[in-house]
Every structure is written in C-alpha cells, then in structure tokens.
Amino acid sequence: MTSQNKGKFSLFFLVILIFGAFGLGFWTGQEYKICDVCPPEDINFSLFWEAYNKIQEKFVDREKIDIQKIIYGAISGMVNSLDDPYTVFFPPEDTKKFKEDVSGVFEGVGMQIDIKKGQLQVVAPLEGTPAQKAGLRPGDKIIKVNDTLTAELTLDEVVSLIRGPRGTEVVLTIFREGWDETKDFRIVRGVIEVPSLKWELIEDDIAYIKLYQFSKKALFDFTETVFEILDSPAKKIILDLRNNPGGLLTVAQDIAGWFLENGDIVVIEDFRDREDVEYKAYGNGVFLDYKIVVLINKGSASGSEILAGALRDNRDILLIGEKSFGKGSVQELDELRGGSSLKITIAKWLTPKGELITETGLEPDVKVEMSIEDYEEERDPQLDKAVEVIKNL
C-alpha cells in the first residue's frame, strides 16, 4: 500500500446497525486549517443572513433559538443538497458516535442498510444475527423505525434510531416485493458475533466456501481454509458471496491474491480531479488452476462486488444468482472545528475493466432468482445451479 493510502481503511459504508458498524468505502481523519470567514468571491451569503435576521426578529418562541443548532442545520442542509446518502455532516455528538461505530462495538440487530434510488432498504442481514433470525431479507424496504417514517431521514439518522443496547426492542415496518401491505418486525437487539466464513466439500471434488464478511478475522480464517482445501480432494470451488455486505478493502484485496496472478488489478479507485489508484493482487495464486464460479445476490455489496468483479474481469469466472447491490463509493472523514466532522464521498470504485459499481451493480452471467417459496422451504436453486454449472466446466 502506498504512503498516500497509509492510515486508510475500508468502510464500504457497511452500516451494520449495531453499536458499531463496519462501514462501506474509505474514511480517514484529516484536520485542515481553515479561515474564519472565507466565502468564494462570487457567492453572496446575504440571503442566509437575511433569513437569520428575520428569525431573530420575528420567531415567537425565542427560547428555542439556538445559534449553534442553526449553524449545524445550515451546514446539514448544504450537504443534503448534494443528494448523496454517504456524504454527511456530523455535529460533535454524532462524530463521537460515528467513531464508536467503526471501532467495532457490536450490539444491535446485525444488518447492513443503504439507500438505493431514494428508498431505504436492507442490503443484507448478517449471519446468525437478530435481523436474520427475525426473517429480514435483502431488498426489504424499511418504511418506519418504531413510529418514525424513514423517507425524510438520512442514512445515519436511521442508524441512530435502529441501533441500541442488547435486550432492547426496535420495531421495523417493512415492505417486501410481492406483498400487498407492510408488516411490522419486532426485533430484540443483541450482541453481534458474525462468523467470517465456512467451507465444506460437496460432490466429492467441489469446495464450497461461504464468505460472510471481509473482516481481519476473515482473512486469517480464509488463509487456514486455503490450506485445508489444498489438502482435500477438491479441484473446483464455489465461492458464495451472497448477503456479504463488505468490510475491509485490504481483506478483499488479499483474498483476491489467492485466485489471481500476482499484479492483476483487483479494483480501481476513480477520483474526480486526480489520477486513479489501482489496487492489485499480491499473492501466490494457488487457486489459478481451479475451476471456479461465484454466487452473488442483491445482498452482495461493496467488498463482495470488488472481489466478484476482479475474478470475472481477470479470469472470466462466471457469476451466478442475482444482480448485486451496487455500492462502490469511497468516503473520507474530515475533522472540522469544535468536534464536528464531514464524511464526504471522494471517489468511486471501478472493476478492473472500468465498469462502474455504484448504482449499477454486477449482472450475473447465469441469472437465478429466489422465490418466496424457496426461502420458506429452505431451498437453494442458486447453489444448485452453481453445482450444475461447475460440474460441466
């Protein structure tokens, strides 16, 4: 990793709705010296001050006038006008909470949420968490949290409403494709202990690897798994990235190194006004001779999309399942005066062949949908198709 990127780690803004969140994208803390009053010469702020003075002059409940809140609200309004759910202004208290989120204190319901096409929805409930046990699924639309409508809230405001200490309850009003009306899900928050991966040998020579997240533990466990597979009869691999909402970029990059040639591009960081950054595979490529297919669905986001896109673009590996979520932007946290901060989108992810991930997602080469009946009867036609395809490779 270059010195330019030292200190960064990948959020992918994986909002796990726990007292902490993994996050997706990058964030770094940087403090800049700024002038006290430095508006661009061609911008006139007189309208702002005119409105401010009218409030001071005429607002009936003078005790409700809090100048600091007015300033924070004005900044939030400016940021919200960008219409980017990942660019957010944090007042001091929210800055503190956000830093606690990415530190990894795991209590809550255990799922990633995001805003897609203006609609708040579940990206993926994490394995073994209260959200998964309650029956939430990727693509579920979150209409209300307790009695609060989510339509006008930012992503971080919704996170604040949903998260909370273990043993407490939150009610999510959900709408799911195929339903005629919404349903309430009562979820008791708990301690979130998400497994990193599991693997098993199926059909005598196929290693099935289910990767739940891209955490530091996942990298350690994946390395152990590699040697177990090498010591097994497996000659083919099904890599299951369904409902994997991401994690650390470096982990996705390192795992890619087991499947790719040393130096192959894993992902490209595309900036607005400076040179792109290429992240490459560094490893011994021990699985280069293995036949591989990858499972994805609408809960595959960020790190999953990066890894799946890298395997597809570099080795023509088939993607099976459903279109992925489409989360591929990079965030940076800039610390502002007084303990406030600004999380701002600074770049977007591109696959090695230059395909934009954000909003677009990855289209499967072999499309297999999961029906309501499949979920209810615990059938897995996507995995069945993966086994069928890989047998013929």
N, C-alpha and C positions, 0 to 999 in steps of 0.2 A: 504494500500500500504506500502511496506517495506521501511525502511530508504534508502536501496540500490537504490530504484527506485524513491525516492523523487526528485522532480525537473524535472523529465522526462515528456514529454507529447507526445502524439501520432501524428506523422506527417502522417503516412501511405503514405507518399510521394504524397499527393493529390495536384498535380500541377494544380491549378485552372486557371492559365493563367490570372490573374488579377494582379493588383499591389501587391496583396498578394496572397498566396497560402496556402491551409490547410495542404498539405503535407501528405505522407504516411510513416509509420514506426515510430521510436522514434528519437528524436535528443536531445542532451544535450550539453551545452557548458562546456568544461573542458580545463584547461590550464595546460600544463605539462612543467617542466623544462627539457630542453634537452641540450646536449653538443654541442659545436660549430662544432666540426668535430668528428663524431663517427661512421664511417662505420664498418660493421661487418668485422672481421679479414680475412674471407675467400673471400671477394669481392674486386675485383680490379677495381678502377674507372679510370684507366689510359686511357681507350678508350674514355671516356667522355671528359677528359682534352685534349686528342689528337685532337678530333673534335673541341673543343672550341678554341684551339690554331690555328687550320687551318682557322677557321672563322676570327679570329683576324688578321691573317697573310694575307689572300688572298681575303676576301669578298670585292667586288668592291665598294659598297655603304657604306662606313664606318659610315656615319651619321645615318644609320639605325640600327647600332649595339647598342642595349640597354641591358646591362648586367642583369638588374633586370628582363626584359622580357625573356631573355634566361633562367634564373633560374626558373621562373614561368612555362615556356614552358617545361622545362625538368621534373619538378615535375608533370605537367599535363600528359605528355607522360607516365611517370611511372604509374600513377593512371589509365590512359586509358588502359594500357596493361592488367589490371585485367578483362576487358570485363564485367564490372558491371555498368549498367547505373545509379545506385544510389550511387556509390562511386565516389566522385567528389572533385577536388581541387579548392578552391575559392581564387583568389587574393584578396587583401583588398577591392577593389571596389565591387567585386561580393559578398564578405562576407557581406558587408553592405546591398546590395540588398536582399540577402537571408534572413537576419534577418528581413528586412521590409516585405518580403513575408509572413513569418509565424506570423507576428504581426497582419495581417488581415486588410489591407487597400484595399478595394475591388473595383478596377476598372480594366476593361479588357473585355474579351469575355465570360468568365464563363464556362470553361470546364476543365476536367482533361485529361491530355495526359500521355502516357507512351511508353516505347519501349518494344515490345514483339517479340521475335525471330528475333531481329535485325531490326524491322520495327517500325517507329514512328506511333502511331495511337491514335485516340480518345478513351479514356476509357468511358467517359460519358459527354455529355453536361448537364449542371446543369439547373434545372427547372427555366423557365422564363428569361433566360439569352440571350444575343445576339447570342451566339453559337447555342442554341436550336432553337431560332426563325429563324435563317438562314437555318436550316434544317440539321445540322450535327447530325450524329448518332454514337452510339458505334460501334467500329470496323473500322470506316473510317480511311484510311491511309493518312497521311499528307506528300505529296511529296515535296512541296515547301512552304515557307513562303515569301510572296512577290516574289522576283526573286531569292531567295536563296534556293538551294537544301538542304534538311534536312539529307540526307543519311550519311554524314560525321560529323554531329554535335552531340554534347552531348545533353541530355535532357534539361539541364539548359541553354545551348546556344539557343535552340529553344524557351524556355520560354521567354528569354530576347527579342527575335525577335517578339514574338506574343503579349506580354503584352504592355500596353501603356495607356495613359490617355484617359478618356472618350471623345467621339466626334471624335477621330481619326480612320482611317480605316486601316485594315490589310486584305491582300488577301491570302487565303489559297488554294493551289492546292490539291485537294482531289481525291483519287481513292477509289471506293467502290465496294465490291464484287457484280458481276453481270453487272458492267459497262464495256464498250469496251474501254473507254478512260477517262482521268482525266477531272475534272471540277473545275472551279475557284469559290470560295465562297468569296464574298466581305462582310466583317463584320465590322460594326461600333462599336468600343469599348464603353462600358457604365459602369454605377455603378452597381455592382453585389449585389443583395439582394435576396439570395436564401432562400426560405421558409424551415422550418425544417421538417414539416410533415402535412398531412391532414388525416382525417378519416371520414367515413360515414357508415351508417347502410344499408346493402343491403340484399335482400331476407329475410327480417323481423328479422333474428336472426344471421346474419353474420356481424361482424365488419371488415371493410376493412381499413387497416392502410397503407398509403403510406409514407415511411420514406425516405426523400431526402438526409440526411447527418447526421453525428454524431458530431454535434456541442454542445456547452454548452446550447444553446437555445433549441436544440432538446431534451435534457434531461429534461429541465423544461416543454416543451410542451408535451413530452411523458407522464410525470407524471400526468399532467392535463387530458390528453386523457384517461389514465388508469381509473380514477375515473368516467369520462363520460361514458366509456364503461361498467363499473361495474353497473352504474345506468341505463343502457339501457337493452333492451330485448336480447342483443347479448349473444350467447352461443358458438360461433365459431369465429375464427379470421383468416383472410388472411393478412399476413404481406408481403408487397410489398417492396423488396429491389432492384428492378431493377433500373439501372442508378444511384445507390447510390455509389459514389466512396470512401467513408470512412470519416475520421475525427479523433476525439479523441478516443483513446483506452478506456479510463475510461468511456466514454459515452456508447460505445458498451457493456462494462462490466456491467455497471449499468442497462442498458435496459434488458440485458440477465437475470438479477436478478428477473424481473417480471414474467419470463417464466420458470425458473429452480428452482430446490431445492437449498436451501442455502448450499454453499460449493461445488456445482458442478463445474467442470473445464470449463472455457469459452475458453481459448486458452493457448498454451504452447509456451514460448519463448525459442528456441533451440539455444544454443551457441556452438561455436567450441570447447572451451577448459575449460569450467566451467559448473557448474550444471545448468540444465534447471530451468526456473522460470514458475510456474503455476499461472495463473490469474483465480480467482474463482468468482462465482456468490454470491453476497451478497444482499439479498432482501427477500421479503416475498412470492414470487412465487404465486401471486394472480391468475395468468392465468394457473396454473398447471392443472386445471380440464377442461380447454377449449380445444376443438379440433382446431388444428392449421395447416395451410400449409404456405409455404414461396415461394414467387416468386423471381427468380433470372434471370439475363441475362449477356451478355458479358460486360455490364457496371457496374455490381456489383463487387466491388473491396475492398480489404483490410478489413475495419471495417465491411462491409456487409458480406464478406466471413467468418469473425470471428464469427459474430452473427449467420449466417445461419449454419455454421459448428457446432457450440455449440448446437443449437436446434436439429439438425439432430443426432449428436452423443449421446447426453444425453437423448433425448426423442423420437427418431426415427421419427421426424417430416419430412414430405415429402417436397422435393424441386421440384418446378415446373418451367419450362421455358427452358433456355439455359445455357450452361456451363459458369461459372463465369470467370472473367478476369484472376485471378491467380497472385495477388500481395500480397506477405506475407513475406516481409523482414523488418528488423529493422535497422534504421540508427541512428548514433550518430555524433554530430558535435563537433570536437576537434579544439580549437583555437590554431593557430600557431603564431610564431613571426611575427612582422610587420603588424599585422591586417589580415593576411591570415587565412584560415581555411581548414579543411579537413572533408568532410561529408563521413562517411565510414560505410558500411554495417557490422554490428556486430552480427546479429542473424537472424533466420528465424522463421516464425510462423508455428506451427503445430496445427491441430484441436485436441480436447480432446482425440481422439483415435489415435493420432500420425500421421495423414495424412498431408503431406507437401502441403502448399497452393501455394507457389511461382512457377510460370510457369505452374503448374498443374491445379489450379482452382478447383471448385466443380462441379461435374457432377450432373445434375438434375435427380431425381427419375422418373419424368414424363417429357419427352422432348417435347417441343412445340416451333417450330420456328416461327419467324415473317417474313412474305414475304414483298416485296416491295409494293405490293397492299394493304396489311394490314396497312402499315404506311400511304400510300396515302389516303386511305379511312377511316382512323382513326378507324380501327377495332382492337380488342384486344383479339385474341384467347388464349393467355396465361392466362389472367384473367378469361376468360370464362371457361377454363379448371380447373382453381383453384376453381371456384364456383361449378362446376360439381363434382370435387373430394371431396371437403369438405362437400357437401350435403350428401355424402354416408359414411362419417366417423361416 
